[in-house]
Amino acid sequence: GQPSACSLNRLGVGCRGSVASVSGQPELRRRLMEMGLCDRAEVEVVRRAPMGDPIEVKVRGYCLSLRNDQAACVQVTTA
C-alpha cells in the first residue's frame, strides 16, 4: 500500500511512523528538529495524557513529551 501522511498528534498510541516534515514557527521548528524530529526519524506514540495533552513520543531511543499543538507541526508517514 501507499504510505499515508498525517500529523504526529493524530497518531494513536502504539502507532509509529517516520518524520516527513516539520512546519510551524521557525523557533518551534528548530527546537523540534534539535529534539530529533527530522530526516525520516522513526517516531512512536508511547502514551497520551487523559485530556490528550501532552503526548509522549519515542524518537531516536528516547522519550519526548510534546504539546498537541507542537505535535501538530510534525508530519509523519505511516506504512
C-alpha positions in Angstrom: 0.0 0.0 0.0 0.8 3.6 -0.4 2.3 5.2 2.8 -0.1 7.8 4.2 0.8 11.0 5.9 -0.7 12.7 8.9 0.4 15.0 11.7 2.0 13.4 14.7 -0.8 14.5 17.1 -3.3 12.3 15.1 -1.4 9.1 15.5 -2.8 6.6 18.0 -0.9 5.2 21.0 1.4 2.5 19.8 1.4 3.8 16.2 4.7 4.6 14.6 5.8 6.4 11.5 8.7 8.3 10.1 9.1 12.1 10.2 8.3 13.6 6.8 8.5 17.3 7.5 8.3 19.8 10.3 6.4 23.1 10.0 5.4 25.9 12.3 7.2 29.0 13.6 11.0 28.9 12.9 11.7 28.8 16.6 9.5 25.8 17.2 10.7 24.1 14.1 14.3 24.4 15.1 13.5 23.1 18.6 11.6 20.1 17.3 14.4 19.3 14.9 17.0 19.6 17.6 15.0 17.1 19.6 15.5 14.7 16.8 12.3 15.1 14.9 13.7 15.3 11.4 15.2 13.3 8.5 12.7 10.4 8.4 13.4 9.6 12.1 11.3 6.7 13.4 8.8 8.0 15.8 6.3 6.1 18.0 3.5 7.4 20.2 4.0 6.0 23.7 1.1 7.5 25.5 -1.2 10.4 25.9 -2.3 12.3 28.9 -6.1 11.7 29.7 -7.0 15.0 28.0 -4.8 14.2 25.0 -2.2 16.8 26.1 0.7 16.3 26.3 1.6 13.4 24.1 4.7 11.3 24.8 6.6 10.0 21.8 9.7 7.9 21.4 12.3 9.1 18.9 15.9 8.0 18.4 15.7 5.9 21.5 14.4 8.5 24.0 11.1 9.8 25.0 9.8 13.3 24.5 6.7 15.0 25.7 5.1 17.3 23.2 2.1 19.5 23.5 -0.6 18.8 21.0 0.0 22.0 19.0 3.7 21.1 18.8 3.0 17.6 17.6 0.6 19.0 15.0 3.6 20.6 13.3 5.3 17.3 12.6 4.1 15.4 9.5 4.8 11.7 9.6 4.3 9.0 7.1 3.0 5.6 8.2 3.4 2.4 6.3 
